[in-house]
């Protein structure tokens, strides 16, 4: 599975690169702390696979990187996606390394 570090994600954002950022946490987690991106909760993502771009890089994140990795593995195995990247360390790493104003939970 391909991974992107939070530093690499920050560089992509700063450069204005064209990619899709997807948050697979639940609504209450997204409301509490998020770094943007499309909310497609892990609990419902199978109903919303059509919202995931197949024509550009997609970076998937969650709290620590575990749920996003599970979603990516499912999508690669069952839907043939090849453009997905897991955000290593998730939003916790973002808070630790990029923006400490993002609350941890």
C-alpha angles and dihedrals in degrees: 000000000000117000135195123202121227089248090055090048091051090051091051091051093046091049092049093238117178110247139124119248115203127191112203096185122108124273095258091053091048090049091051098048133354143154096211127264134118115307110228105158118219089236091062107022094108087065092051105043088123088068091063112094116236096185102063142030115294123200116197123198143177134164099297107356100263100100093042089051090051091050092049093049090052093048094047093047100040105026104030097241114167101169100070127117128186117224102236110232093004124223091334090064090045090055092046098045109022115020120012090185088076103095119236123219 
